[in-house]
Every structure is written in C-alpha cells, then in structure tokens.
C-alpha cells in the first residue's frame, strides 16, 4: 500500500521516526501528545497540497501551537460521546435507585448507553480527521467546526473510502504493535515506534483525500507559520 511507504520518503526518516516513537512512549506525560498532534497536522497539510515528502520535527514552537489547535478540536468532538453516554448512565442509575420495579429499566439504560457509546465513538472517529484536515488548511480552530465546508466532505464516498483505508492502516499498525509488544520491555518500546509510523501513514491518506476533494488550484495555501492570522 502506498501509504505505508509514505513515512519512508523523508531524507530524515530515521530521525523522524525516532523522535516520533520517543514522543509516543512519553505520551503519558501529556505534553508530548501536543507535538505529535502538531506533526500529524503537518502531514495533513503537506499531503493535501500534493507534497509527498513527510515533514520533520522542527520549529517546535509552531509545532506546539499547531498541536494545541488540533487537540482542542479533537477534545471537543470527543466530548460528544462522553457527555451523551454519561447522561444516559446517570439516568440508568436513577432507575436502579428506584427499587426492584425500576431495576429492569436501569439495565436497559446501561445497555443503551453502551450501544450509543459505540456508535458515537465511531462517528467521532469518522468526523474528526476531516475536521483536522480543515484546521491544517486554514490554521484556525474554528475551521474544525465549519459545518458548511465539512458536511460535503463527510457525506462523500471519496472521504468514506479514504477513511476506511486509513482505518485499515491503523488496524495493521495495532496488530503489528501488539505482536512486537509480546516481547517484554523491548517489544513494548518497539510498539510505540510502529504505532507512530502507522499513524503517519494513515493521516497521509486523509490528507490526500482532503486534497482530492479540495483541488489545490481552487484554494489558497494556508497562512505561513509566523504570519499573523485573522
């Protein structure tokens, strides 16, 4: 698959994967996630504009700002299933508190909460990559919620197909990481690097898909880093 070759096209592939893997290992500290998100946003930006050379980790200040924008959008989308499921669980709890006569309602409520949670989580996983691609294009958090621009993308067969291919790459990465992770300590460390590689490959698919739906000749290049945004 072409996407799996994408991360290797950089002249600094070893350095990039090394840094990305280390940041993935340290992601429990939260701050590294900001830079990983910023890097993936750069992947979206480049591939959407037809640049097939992967970005490198540089300009860390700008990378961090990009990452904060990406995380802000991702967190808002992620809150949707959390709030809905939390509300349903709370209502179910009230059923259990009502005694045996309402216990069945409580059980059904918990089952409904689980099913709704699965559906909404998948929906958010589908919507968020396109939202981030729009953030990469316009360099603003608000672009991640521009429904007028995003809705045609979300409902297109092109995006659906690209998203499924990206999901397949992530799945392959998860399986590969799980296999190498069976080796104590060293396997778990290697799994972080495999996960980073798969994430970059998957987001390159989303970037190309976004570029296909938004041809370069019909839009302007994003605001250059360091220039003021409106």
N, C-alpha and C positions, 0 to 999 in steps of 0.2 A: 504493500500500500504506500502511495506517495507520501502520505502524511508522516509515516514512520521514518522516512528519510529526511524530513524537514529539519529536525534539530541538528543533524549531522552536516548541514550545508554551511555552517559557520566556520570561519577560519580559526575561531577560538572555541570550538565545540567542547574540548576537554575542560577548559577553564569555566565555560558557561555551565556545563552540566555539574561540574564540581561545586561551584558556588550555589547553584540551584538545589543540589542534593543536600548540601550543608544547611541551607536555609530551611529546607523541608524537615530535616532532622531537628532543627531548633524551633520549629513552628509552635511547639508547646509554650514557648515564651511569648507568643502572640506577635511581637514586633516583626519577626522575620516574615510573617504572613503578609504584612503590608508591602514588603519589597517583592515577594512572589506575585502578589496581585498586580503590582505595577509592571512587572516583567510580562505577565500574560496579557496585560492591556497593550503593551508594545507589540507583542506577537500579533494581536488582533489588528492593530494599526498597520503594521507592515504588510501582512498577507492580504489585507483588504485592498491595499494600494498596489498589489502586484509585486511587492518586494519579497523575493523568496530566500533572502539571507536572514537568518534569525538574528534578533538583537542581542546585545551583550549587556552585562551588568555594569553600567557606568552612570554618571550623573545621578548619584544616589539621592540627592535632594529632590530632583524632579521625579525620580523613580518612586520615592516615597509618597509624593503628592499624588501621583497617578494611582498608586496603590490605595491611598485613603479614599479617593473618589470611587474606585472600583468596589472597595469593601462597603462603603456607605450604601451604594446601590444594592449590592448583594445582600446586605443585612436587612434592608427594608423589604426586599422580596421574600427573604427567609422568615420574616416576622409574620407573614400572612398565614402559613400553616400553623405556626406556633400559637398565634392568638386564637385562631378558629378552633384548633384541637383543644387548647387549654380551656376555652369556654365550654366546649362540649363535655370535657371531663368534669368540669365543675358542676355542670347541670346533672351529669350522671351521679355525682357524689351526693347531690341533694336527694336523688331517688333512693339511694341506699339509706340515707338518713331518715327517710320516711317510713322505715319499717319493712317487714316482710312483704306487705302488699305492694310496695313500690320497688322491691329489690329487682324484679324482672325488668322493669323499666331502666334501672341503673345498669344492669348487664347489657341490655340492648344499646344503651347510650355509650358504653365503653367500646362495644363492637363497632358502632357507628363512628366513634371518634378515631378508632384505628384505621378504618377504611377511608374516611375523609382525609386523615393524615397522609396516607399513602398516595392518594390521588393528588392532593395539593402539593406534596413534596415533588412528585413527578412533574406537575405543572410548573412549579417554580424552577426546577432543573431545566425545563424546556425554555422558559421565558428569559431567564437570566443571561445566558450567553449572548443573545441578540441585544439585550439592554446594554451589556458591557461593550459590545461592538459599537453601539451608538455613542457611548461615552468616549471610546477610543477615537471615534471620528470627530466629535465636537469638543472634546476635552472639558465637558461640564457634567456635573452630577445630574442636572435636570434632564440631560439627553437620555438618561437611563429610564425616564418615565414619560418620554414623549410618545404617547399612545398613537398619535396621528402618523408618526413615522414607523413605529414599531409594529402596529397591528398588521399592516400588509405583509411584513416580513414573517411574523408569527404564523400567519394563515397561509403562507405559500408552501407549495410542495417542495420547492428548492431548499428552503430552510429546514423543513422537516427531514428531508433526506440527508442534508449536511449534518444536522443534529444527531441523527441515528448513526451515521458513520463516526462522528466524534464520540458518541456513547460506546460504540464498538471498540474504539481505540482505548478508551478509559477502561473498559472491561478487560481487554487484553493486558493492559498495564496492571490492573488489580490482581489478575491471575498470576502474572509474572512476578509481581512483588510478593504475593503470598507464597509462591514456590520458593523463591530465593530466601524469603523470610523464615523458612523452616530450618535454615541453618542458624544455630544460636549466635546471637550478637552480630557477627559479620553479615549474616543474611538479612537481618533487620536493617542494618545500615545500608546495604546494597539496595534493599527495597525502597528506601527513600529516594535514591537516585533514579530508579526505574519509574517510580511514581511521578517524579518531576518530568522526566523525559516524555512519558505518556501524556501528561497534562499539556505540555508544549505542543506535542503533535496534534492533540485533539483541538486545541484552540486555533491551530493553524487552519484546520478545516473550517471552523466557524468564521475565521477571518476571510478566507477565500469565498465562502458562501455569501458573506455580507458584501464583499466586493462585487460578486456576480449580480447581486440584487440592487447594488448602488454603483453602477459603472463609473469609473474614475472620471471620464470626460464630462459627466453631468454634475460633479460636485467639487468643492474646493478641498484642498489639503487642510488638515487640522491646524490650529494655531500652533506655531512653532514654540517649542519649550523656551521659556524665558521671556516671551512676549506677553503683554497684558491680555486678559480675557475679559469679555464683556458679559 
